[in-house]
Amino acid sequence: MNTNSRINAPVYGLSPSDKGIEFYADVKSHRMYFLQNGIRKSFDQLPINIAVQLLHKLGNDIKAQEDLSHLSQNEKMERFAFCLYGGVDHTPDVDENGILLESENFRCSNNCTCLAWSSKTIGDNTFKLTRREIEVLDALSTGQIDLVLIDELNISQSTLNTHRKNLFNKFNVQSTTALVMKASSLKIIQ
């Protein structure tokens, strides 16, 4: 058995030797925190160089700016970080050199507008899912028959088959069961 598997890996940032940063969220309040060197800190204690990178990423995402325009600058930054990095895992969100990494497969909700942000990536190193592919994947994961799925998704059987085939190709699997298992292991289905 591989003892270095993702499931057995500790949460990044808990060890005093973890120099990078792991963001995480209180999902109910949408408040952000981060772990670094084994210490939990509030989002307002984020090092300025990381805050600048986050602000730059937000500045390059027109849809995110529109969606968050009703918030103050501090609230906007925290909500942006929440949507991109709210899940806690074993990989850092900021590496040991202080570089902000790509967003996580964290989904704050199944219908959040952040799924349409250019800065929000759901997938892995080899593919990115579209918002519609995420909806179809969620529907397929329920285990319901195709007739129910096409009604819920308001699509034809051939469109569902096309989405399923495209998802199989992206995930490199041959069945819906394998698709759901792989998507779950990547934390795409939550």
WOSULJO-V603731 format. One record per residue. N is the residue number from 1. OMEGA is omega in whole degrees, 0 to 359 (999 if undefined). NEAR is the number of other C-alpha atoms within 10 Angstrom. Layout:
n & omega & near
N & OMEGA & NEAR
N & OMEGA & NEAR
This chain:
n & omega & near
1 & 180 & 4
2 & 181 & 6
3 & 178 & 8
4 & 183 & 9
5 & 181 & 8
6 & 184 & 13
7 & 183 & 10
8 & 183 & 10
9 & 179 & 12
10 & 176 & 13
11 & 180 & 14
12 & 177 & 23
13 & 181 & 26
14 & 181 & 18
15 & 176 & 14
16 & 179 & 11
17 & 179 & 11
18 & 184 & 18
19 & 177 & 19
20 & 183 & 21
21 & 171 & 27
22 & 174 & 26
23 & 169 & 26
24 & 187 & 25
25 & 163 & 22
26 & 189 & 12
27 & 181 & 13
28 & 183 & 7
29 & 185 & 7
30 & 177 & 17
31 & 181 & 17
32 & 176 & 22
33 & 172 & 22
34 & 177 & 25
35 & 176 & 24
36 & 180 & 22
37 & 179 & 15
38 & 183 & 16
39 & 175 & 12
40 & 179 & 16
41 & 177 & 14
42 & 185 & 13
43 & 181 & 19
44 & 176 & 14
45 & 181 & 10
46 & 178 & 14
47 & 186 & 10
48 & 181 & 10
49 & 178 & 12
50 & 178 & 15
51 & 179 & 18
52 & 178 & 13
53 & 179 & 15
54 & 178 & 18
55 & 178 & 17
56 & 179 & 11
57 & 177 & 15
58 & 180 & 21
59 & 179 & 12
60 & 183 & 13
61 & 185 & 15
62 & 181 & 13
63 & 178 & 17
64 & 178 & 24
65 & 179 & 16
66 & 183 & 9
67 & 185 & 14
68 & 187 & 18
69 & 181 & 12
70 & 183 & 10
71 & 173 & 13
72 & 182 & 10
73 & 180 & 12
74 & 178 & 11
75 & 179 & 15
76 & 180 & 19
77 & 182 & 19
78 & 179 & 23
79 & 177 & 20
80 & 178 & 24
81 & 178 & 24
82 & 183 & 23
83 & 182 & 26
84 & 191 & 26
85 & 187 & 27
86 & 182 & 29
87 & 178 & 21
88 & 181 & 19
89 & 185 & 21
90 & 180 & 15
91 & 182 & 18
92 & 173 & 23
93 & 173 & 27
94 & 184 & 18
95 & 184 & 15
96 & 177 & 13
97 & 178 & 8
98 & 180 & 15
99 & 177 & 14
100 & 183 & 20
101 & 181 & 14
102 & 181 & 13
103 & 179 & 18
104 & 174 & 24
105 & 178 & 22
106 & 176 & 23
107 & 183 & 22
108 & 173 & 21
109 & 181 & 12
110 & 183 & 14
111 & 181 & 12
112 & 178 & 12
113 & 180 & 14
114 & 178 & 22
115 & 179 & 23
116 & 180 & 15
117 & 178 & 19
118 & 180 & 14
119 & 182 & 20
120 & 180 & 22
121 & 172 & 21
122 & 182 & 22
123 & 174 & 20
124 & 184 & 15
125 & 185 & 7
126 & 181 & 7
127 & 174 & 12
128 & 178 & 14
129 & 173 & 17
130 & 178 & 14
131 & 180 & 18
132 & 177 & 13
133 & 177 & 15
134 & 178 & 20
135 & 180 & 15
136 & 178 & 19
137 & 177 & 21
138 & 180 & 17
139 & 179 & 18
140 & 183 & 19
141 & 179 & 17
142 & 179 & 10
143 & 180 & 13
144 & 180 & 10
145 & 184 & 10
146 & 181 & 15
147 & 178 & 10
148 & 182 & 12
149 & 181 & 19
150 & 176 & 18
151 & 180 & 11
152 & 182 & 11
153 & 181 & 13
154 & 179 & 11
155 & 178 & 11
156 & 177 & 14
157 & 181 & 14
158 & 177 & 10
159 & 176 & 12
160 & 179 & 18
161 & 178 & 13
162 & 178 & 12
163 & 180 & 16
164 & 180 & 20
165 & 179 & 16
166 & 177 & 13
167 & 177 & 21
168 & 180 & 16
169 & 181 & 13
170 & 182 & 16
171 & 181 & 18
172 & 179 & 12
173 & 183 & 16
174 & 183 & 13
175 & 178 & 13
176 & 178 & 17
177 & 179 & 13
178 & 178 & 14
179 & 181 & 22
180 & 179 & 21
181 & 181 & 15
182 & 178 & 16
183 & 177 & 20
184 & 180 & 13
185 & 177 & 13
186 & 181 & 17
187 & 176 & 17
188 & 172 & 20
189 & 185 & 18
190 & 999 & 14
